[in-house]
Amino acid sequence: MSLGAHLDELRKRHQDLSDRVEAAQRSPGIDDLQVRSLKKEKLRLKEEIRRLEN
């Protein structure tokens, strides 16, 4: 997999997590721990994207 393709995949996963976090925060029955876990994974992906872009 090329670097560009890998970055595209990471960006797609990051956007998916962003959508899931947003939906979870609107849902009253979602566990805060689950939201925190999603946010941590989203941040990890963001950091990896930045590292690879540089």
Phi, psi and omega in degrees: 000132180286162180300317180299317179294321178296316178298319178300317179296317178297320179295321178296316179296321179297316179295320178299316178296320178300315178297319180293320178297314180300315179295320181294322181291335177276344183266120185292339183270002184278136180290134178300327179297321179294318178297317178299320179297316178298318180295321178297316179296320178298316179295320179299317179295319179299316179295320179294320178299311179300317180299317182287329179290330180273000000 
